[in-house]
Amino acid sequence: MTQYLLSVHSGPDDYSRSLEEMQPAFEAVDRFNTKAQDAGIWVFAGGLQPGDTASTVDATGDQPVLADGPYLDTKEWLGGFWVFELPDRDAAIAWATEASAACGGTVEVRPFQEEPA
C-alpha cells in the first residue's frame, strides 16, 4: 500500500462564495469523507485557509527570511487535501475523480516518497 496526497486546487473566488452557496459542496465532501473512512483508506484530510494567509520561511541562507502570502505568484492555491492509503495509482485516480466531483474543483494526485530502507 502507498499513501497518496489528493490535493484540491482553488483560488480567491472559491473563498468569496457564501456559506449558502458552499453548502452543497460541504455536504458532498462530507459524504465522500464518510465513504473513504468506511473503505479503510482514510489517513488524514483538511481544508485550508486562503493562500494569502500563508507564510513562508527560507532558512537556507545566513538568516531566515519570513514572507507573508503564498509562496508562488499564481491564481490557484492549495485549498485542501486528503491523504489516503491505496494499493496503486489507478485506485488513487478513481478516488480523486470522486473527490473532484464532491468538492467541485480540480484534484491533483501524488504518491508519497518511499521510506528509505
GROMACS elastic network, one bead per residue, 0.5 to 0.9 nm:
[ bonds ]
;  ai    aj funct       b0    kb
    1    85     6  0.61512   500
    1    86     6  0.53746   500
    1    88     6  0.71382   500
    2    84     6  0.81891   500
    2    85     6  0.54564   500
    2    86     6  0.54650   500
    2    87     6  0.60770   500
    2    88     6  0.68389   500
    2    89     6  0.88166   500
    2   111     6  0.69310   500
    2   112     6  0.72286   500
    2   113     6  0.88812   500
    2   114     6  0.82325   500
    3    41     6  0.89995   500
    3    43     6  0.82858   500
    3    83     6  0.65210   500
    3    84     6  0.54759   500
    3    86     6  0.61612   500
    3    87     6  0.85640   500
    3   110     6  0.87241   500
    3   111     6  0.59828   500
    3   112     6  0.57042   500
    3   113     6  0.86241   500
    4    82     6  0.80261   500
    4    83     6  0.55942   500
    4    84     6  0.53895   500
    4    85     6  0.62921   500
    4    86     6  0.71002   500
    4    89     6  0.83694   500
    4    92     6  0.68672   500
    4   109     6  0.66753   500
    4   110     6  0.55176   500
    4   112     6  0.57452   500
    5    81     6  0.67940   500
    5    82     6  0.58392   500
    5    84     6  0.67581   500
    5    92     6  0.87918   500
    5   108     6  0.77658   500
    5   109     6  0.58200   500
    5   110     6  0.52060   500
    5   111     6  0.61362   500
    5   112     6  0.70018   500
    6    80     6  0.86042   500
    6    81     6  0.54800   500
    6    82     6  0.51016   500
    6    83     6  0.63320   500
    6    84     6  0.77725   500
    6    92     6  0.79470   500
    6    93     6  0.89762   500
    6    95     6  0.85796   500
    6    96     6  0.63806   500
    6    99     6  0.82386   500
    6   107     6  0.60476   500
    6   108     6  0.54827   500
    6   110     6  0.66234   500
    6   111     6  0.87705   500
    7    78     6  0.66991   500
    7    79     6  0.75104   500
    7    80     6  0.59523   500
    7    82     6  0.64744   500
    7    83     6  0.86181   500
    7    96     6  0.87499   500
    7   106     6  0.82077   500
    7   107     6  0.52747   500
    7   108     6  0.51247   500
    7   109     6  0.66821   500
    7   110     6  0.82836   500
    8    47     6  0.87856   500
    8    77     6  0.83395   500
    8    78     6  0.59245   500
    8    79     6  0.53977   500
    8    80     6  0.51588   500
    8    81     6  0.57119   500
    8    82     6  0.85393   500
    8    99     6  0.85652   500
    8   100     6  0.77335   500
    8   103     6  0.80499   500
    8   105     6  0.64953   500
    8   106     6  0.58469   500
    8   108     6  0.65714   500
    9    76     6  0.60871   500
    9    77     6  0.56346   500
    9    79     6  0.55523   500
    9    80     6  0.74903   500
    9    81     6  0.89799   500
    9   105     6  0.65083   500
    9   106     6  0.55544   500
    9   107     6  0.62511   500
    9   108     6  0.75867   500
   10    13     6  0.79842   500
   10    14     6  0.61950   500
   10    15     6  0.83573   500
   10    50     6  0.87956   500
   10    75     6  0.82874   500
   10    76     6  0.52494   500
   10    77     6  0.52855   500
   10    78     6  0.62523   500
   10    79     6  0.53221   500
   10    80     6  0.84758   500
   10   105     6  0.68128   500
   10   106     6  0.76571   500
   11    14     6  0.55763   500
   11    15     6  0.71461   500
   11    50     6  0.77749   500
   11    51     6  0.80319   500
   11    74     6  0.89035   500
   11    75     6  0.59423   500
   11    77     6  0.55737   500
   11    78     6  0.82330   500
   11    79     6  0.76701   500
   12    15     6  0.53842   500
   12    16     6  0.65720   500
   12    50     6  0.70891   500
   12    51     6  0.81368   500
   12    52     6  0.89616   500
   12    75     6  0.76568   500
   12    76     6  0.77061   500
   12    77     6  0.82470   500
   13    16     6  0.51444   500
   13    17     6  0.67955   500
   14    17     6  0.58977   500
   14    22     6  0.88234   500
   14    50     6  0.89999   500
   14    79     6  0.88653   500
   15    18     6  0.82286   500
   15    49     6  0.84526   500
   15    50     6  0.67970   500
   17    20     6  0.81145   500
   17    21     6  0.60732   500
   17    22     6  0.66119   500
   18    21     6  0.51278   500
   18    22     6  0.62573   500
   18    23     6  0.86166   500
   19    23     6  0.58761   500
   20    23     6  0.52659   500
   20    24     6  0.80604   500
   21    24     6  0.71474   500
   21    25     6  0.82915   500
   22    25     6  0.54237   500
   22    26     6  0.62385   500
   22    27     6  0.88104   500
   23    27     6  0.61956   500
   23    28     6  0.86007   500
   24    27     6  0.51772   500
   24    28     6  0.61621   500
   24    29     6  0.86143   500
   24   102     6  0.88614   500
   24   103     6  0.89923   500
   25    29     6  0.59998   500
   25    30     6  0.84035   500
   25   101     6  0.89912   500
   25   102     6  0.61383   500
   25   103     6  0.53393   500
   25   104     6  0.68827   500
   26    29     6  0.52157   500
   26    30     6  0.61000   500
   26    31     6  0.87275   500
   26   102     6  0.82232   500
   26   103     6  0.73942   500
   27    30     6  0.50285   500
   27    31     6  0.63084   500
   27    32     6  0.86414   500
   27   102     6  0.83558   500
   28    31     6  0.51764   500
   28    32     6  0.62100   500
   28    33     6  0.86212   500
   28    99     6  0.89772   500
   28   101     6  0.83748   500
   28   103     6  0.69272   500
   29    33     6  0.59792   500
   29    34     6  0.85218   500
   29    99     6  0.72661   500
   29   101     6  0.88714   500
   29   102     6  0.51165   500
   29   103     6  0.58417   500
   30    33     6  0.50378   500
   30    34     6  0.62042   500
   30    35     6  0.86329   500
   30   102     6  0.86006   500
   31    34     6  0.51540   500
   31    35     6  0.62377   500
   31    36     6  0.87326   500
   31   102     6  0.83291   500
   32    35     6  0.50723   500
   32    36     6  0.62488   500
   32    37     6  0.86567   500
   32    98     6  0.74400   500
   32    99     6  0.68594   500
   32   102     6  0.67851   500
   33    36     6  0.51185   500
   33    37     6  0.61507   500
   33    38     6  0.85367   500
   33    42     6  0.80083   500
   33    45     6  0.85319   500
   33    82     6  0.89629   500
   33    99     6  0.88063   500
   34    37     6  0.50850   500
   34    38     6  0.60283   500
   34    39     6  0.84960   500
   35    38     6  0.50979   500
   35    39     6  0.61071   500
   35    40     6  0.87812   500
   36    39     6  0.50316   500
   36    40     6  0.64594   500
   36    41     6  0.58259   500
   36    42     6  0.55885   500
   36    84     6  0.81636   500
   36    95     6  0.84612   500
   37    40     6  0.52152   500
   37    41     6  0.62474   500
   37    42     6  0.50197   500
   37    43     6  0.83744   500
   38    41     6  0.79109   500
   38    42     6  0.82600   500
   39    42     6  0.76594   500
   40    43     6  0.85368   500
   40    84     6  0.88570   500
   40    85     6  0.82820   500
   41    83     6  0.84851   500
   41    84     6  0.51429   500
   41    86     6  0.63140   500
   42    45     6  0.79485   500
   42    82     6  0.78046   500
   42    83     6  0.66232   500
   42    85     6  0.66134   500
   43    82     6  0.76644   500
   43    83     6  0.53296   500
   43    84     6  0.52716   500
   43    85     6  0.66544   500
   44    81     6  0.83511   500
   44    82     6  0.58660   500
   44    83     6  0.51107   500
   44    84     6  0.71327   500
   45    80     6  0.75221   500
   45    81     6  0.54597   500
   45    83     6  0.59747   500
   45    84     6  0.85799   500
   46    79     6  0.88410   500
   46    80     6  0.55181   500
   46    81     6  0.56205   500
   46    82     6  0.66672   500
   47    78     6  0.88540   500
   47    79     6  0.60098   500
   47    81     6  0.64480   500
   47    82     6  0.89309   500
   48    51     6  0.81899   500
   48    78     6  0.73277   500
   48    79     6  0.51830   500
   48    80     6  0.51753   500
   48    81     6  0.83038   500
   49    52     6  0.82431   500
   49    53     6  0.65575   500
   49    54     6  0.81053   500
   49    79     6  0.70535   500
   49    80     6  0.85283   500
   50    53     6  0.57521   500
   50    54     6  0.75751   500
   50    70     6  0.89312   500
   50    77     6  0.73942   500
   50    78     6  0.82845   500
   50    79     6  0.69664   500
   51    54     6  0.54137   500
   51    55     6  0.88588   500
   51    69     6  0.64009   500
   51    70     6  0.51867   500
   51    71     6  0.85934   500
   51    76     6  0.83742   500
   51    77     6  0.56606   500
   51    78     6  0.72775   500
   51    79     6  0.78485   500
   52    55     6  0.82248   500
   52    68     6  0.74800   500
   52    70     6  0.56126   500
   53    68     6  0.73427   500
   53    69     6  0.58384   500
   53    70     6  0.74794   500
   54    67     6  0.86338   500
   54    68     6  0.61099   500
   54    70     6  0.54074   500
   54    71     6  0.78305   500
   55    66     6  0.69186   500
   55    67     6  0.55811   500
   55    69     6  0.54584   500
   55    70     6  0.66634   500
   55    71     6  0.75651   500
   56    65     6  0.80295   500
   56    66     6  0.57240   500
   56    67     6  0.52362   500
   56    68     6  0.64388   500
   56    69     6  0.74970   500
   56    70     6  0.74102   500
   56    71     6  0.62662   500
   57    64     6  0.65952   500
   57    65     6  0.56196   500
   57    67     6  0.65721   500
   58    61     6  0.74868   500
   58    63     6  0.84520   500
   58    64     6  0.54862   500
   58    65     6  0.51015   500
   58    66     6  0.66275   500
   58    67     6  0.85072   500
   59    62     6  0.74226   500
   59    63     6  0.63454   500
   59    65     6  0.63627   500
   59    66     6  0.86998   500
   60    63     6  0.77956   500
   60    64     6  0.71138   500
   60    65     6  0.87678   500
   61    64     6  0.66546   500
   61    65     6  0.83191   500
   67    70     6  0.84734   500
   67    71     6  0.81244   500
   68    71     6  0.82961   500
   69    72     6  0.86905   500
   70    73     6  0.69071   500
   70    74     6  0.83300   500
   70    77     6  0.78241   500
   71    74     6  0.88597   500
   72    77     6  0.86937   500
   73    76     6  0.87795   500
   74    77     6  0.73639   500
   76    79     6  0.85475   500
   78    81     6  0.78292   500
   81   107     6  0.84893   500
   84    92     6  0.79966   500
   85    92     6  0.86954   500
   86    89     6  0.78344   500
   86    91     6  0.64113   500
   86    92     6  0.64834   500
   87    90     6  0.83597   500
   87    91     6  0.66613   500
   87    92     6  0.81404   500
   88    91     6  0.55054   500
   88    92     6  0.64920   500
   88    93     6  0.88997   500
   89    93     6  0.61057   500
   89    94     6  0.85780   500
   89   109     6  0.83349   500
   89   110     6  0.86581   500
   89   111     6  0.79082   500
   90    93     6  0.51088   500
   90    94     6  0.62478   500
   90    95     6  0.87330   500
   91    94     6  0.50633   500
   91    95     6  0.62798   500
   91    96     6  0.85450   500
   92    95     6  0.51850   500
   92    96     6  0.60181   500
   92    97     6  0.85606   500
   92   109     6  0.68494   500
   92   110     6  0.86195   500
   92   111     6  0.87702   500
   93    97     6  0.60893   500
   93    98     6  0.87664   500
   93   108     6  0.89181   500
   93   109     6  0.68541   500
   94    97     6  0.51728   500
   94    98     6  0.66663   500
   94    99     6  0.87710   500
   95    98     6  0.52036   500
   95    99     6  0.61409   500
   95   100     6  0.86462   500
   96   100     6  0.59698   500
   96   101     6  0.85202   500
   96   106     6  0.88719   500
   96   107     6  0.60856   500
   96   108     6  0.74564   500
   96   109     6  0.68991   500
   97   100     6  0.52289   500
   97   101     6  0.63968   500
   97   102     6  0.87130   500
   97   106     6  0.89868   500
   97   107     6  0.76863   500
   98   101     6  0.51744   500
   98   102     6  0.61508   500
   98   103     6  0.87265   500
   99   102     6  0.50391   500
   99   103     6  0.61217   500
   99   104     6  0.81376   500
   99   105     6  0.83991   500
   99   106     6  0.87286   500
   99   107     6  0.70652   500
  100   103     6  0.54057   500
  100   104     6  0.55384   500
  100   105     6  0.52664   500
  100   106     6  0.56435   500
  100   107     6  0.55543   500
  101   104     6  0.52358   500
  101   105     6  0.71725   500
  101   106     6  0.86860   500
  102   105     6  0.81592   500
  103   106     6  0.84129   500
  103   107     6  0.89159   500
  111   114     6  0.87567   500
  112   115     6  0.88872   500
  113   116     6  0.88597   500
  114   117     6  0.87192   500
